[in-house]
Amino acid sequence: MEWIPTRAAGLARLAAFLPDAGRAYAERRNLDLGPQDRSNVSALSPWLRRRLITEEEVVAAVLSRHSAAAAEKFIQEVAWRTYWKGWLELRPDQLERFNAEQGALKAELDRDGHLSRRYQRAAAGETGIACFDAWVAELRDLGWLHNHARMWFASIWIFTLGLPWQLGADFFYQHLLDADPASNTLSWRWVAGLHTPGKHYLARAENIDRNTAGRFAPYGQLNETATPLDEAPRALPVTPLSPAERQPVGPCALLLTEEDLHPESWALVGEVRAIAILPSATVAAPGSPAARFSEGALDDAATRATMHFGVPCSMVAAEDLPAWLNGQGLSVVVTSQAPVGMIAAQLRAVEARLTVKGARLIQLRRPWDELLWPRATAGFFKLKTRLPEVIDVLGLDPGAPRLL
Ligand SMILES: Cc1cc2nc3c(=O)[nH]c(=O)nc-3n(C[C@H](O)[C@H](O)[C@H](O)COP(=O)(O)OP(=O)(O)OC[C@H]3O[C@@H](n4cnc5c(N)ncnc54)[C@H](O)[C@@H]3O)c2cc1C
């Protein structure tokens, strides 16, 4: 599997996977056949994460090939990404809390030699648990792991190695091509038993043996009786989504960020006169697969945007945006709403500076997010049951009778 950071490569992977996105996916998706064989899953996450390709078009493509019943499982998996995004969007404090805890634990690593040695052994893939050590190597070398491997990895990290989940989430975040604050942080919490209190995910040797087709068989090496993690109950306020913004008619600049690199499908009304793109926000080490994917994706988006809108695209640091916009003789810059995370924080600061200068940052929300994020108030089920209606409203299933 080669992850090439262009929209064209994402679309090619989607096309190649389409025949297997129906019942075959539902039956075989849990198998981790190893890095040489990713035929049973889409491996689309690095492209979806940055919206080099979008959820809507992936769902529409799958429904153009399979019946809604056959495609149900795959579409639900795509919706997990949306669920985690929506969940965090409604509770931004969760990420603040994670960042603070993770920062404190990193400082602790400098003080606590015992914790530091155990962490270093795990991060170097020197635990002696063959499957875990192989996944560390895969993560470092390729920047990607199968979903089941991510679940086993996180579970072994927390329950067998006894390491803090926040350090594991941070380790993933530094290496994954698809590193995403919502899917990553909340999946680690889910494995730990903190997302659904009292329900954790325990990696079992028999399950790993069966689902890796015998590549790994860590019998006797795993803690298979651990209890879920606990944390002091802390009320997390649910912040309702602010109403989606509308773009005023008139000339504007576009701002591309790594949160959405397909401006060709933004619902724009004004004439685009200039385009800026924010530098990469990845925390991955320079030259690592994740850093390279990130930089390549930005280049690809800048090239496409230039071709599509017929104006050049410049890389502009967030703090320089107000001056850049002013230099273009414009007072409105339009972007796609950045969900909770580093880029959203950058945009808040940009917006404040623009406002002082009498200019505006408009954040458009995609209809997929607008319809589904508000459903992430409780468990996934509530959002899942809305999917057929959303697919209908957005017209994503060419063969379906209209529900509404
Ligand atoms: C501990 C842990 C950490 C994770 N961290 C991330 C992360 O940082 N970024 C990320 O994109 N995904 C993360 N995931 C979710 C999931 O593992 C990946 O999205 C999935 O492995 C991608 O493989 P795929 O593209 O072949 O998925 P497929 O099985 O082909 O599914 C299609 C698409 O659906 C979405 N999807 C599928 N399963 C999930 C899921 N459980 N949660 C969210 N979206 C899903 C992805 O966009 C995926 O590309 C994490 C899961 C765990 C257990």
The ligand as an ORCA input file, in Angstrom:
! r2SCAN-3c Opt
* xyz 0 1
  C      -6.587      3.852     19.260
  C      -7.096      4.311     17.918
  C      -6.607      5.486     17.365
  C      -7.095      5.930     16.126
  N      -6.595      7.098     15.611
  C      -7.074      7.564     14.427
  C      -6.582      8.784     13.875
  O      -5.755      9.485     14.453
  N      -7.074      9.160     12.664
  C      -8.009      8.424     11.984
  O      -8.384      8.815     10.883
  N      -8.501      7.286     12.507
  C      -8.062      6.829     13.697
  N      -8.559      5.665     14.214
  C      -9.705      5.035     13.536
  C      -9.370      3.927     12.553
  O      -8.450      3.039     13.110
  C      -8.818      4.435     11.216
  O      -9.596      5.491     10.710
  C      -8.871      3.262     10.240
  O      -7.987      2.266     10.684
  C      -8.521      3.687      8.879
  O      -8.393      2.541      8.070
  P      -9.180      2.429      6.732
  O      -9.083      3.697      5.998
  O      -8.726      1.188      6.033
  O     -10.634      2.221      7.273
  P     -11.883      1.471      6.658
  O     -12.163      0.305      7.527
  O     -11.710      1.201      5.224
  O     -13.047      2.528      6.890
  C     -13.304      3.590      5.961
  C     -13.092      4.928      6.629
  O     -13.955      5.053      7.742
  C     -13.323      5.784      8.786
  N     -13.185      4.911      9.957
  C     -13.168      3.577      9.967
  N     -13.090      3.117     11.233
  C     -13.036      4.205     12.023
  C     -12.956      4.400     13.437
  N     -12.945      3.381     14.285
  N     -12.926      5.663     13.905
  C     -12.967      6.714     13.047
  N     -13.052      6.594     11.714
  C     -13.088      5.355     11.206
  C     -11.959      6.194      8.262
  O     -12.037      7.468      7.710
  C     -11.708      5.156      7.186
  O     -10.793      5.612      6.198
  C      -8.089      5.193     15.446
  C      -8.563      4.013     16.023
  C      -8.072      3.577     17.232
  C      -8.604      2.293     17.814
*
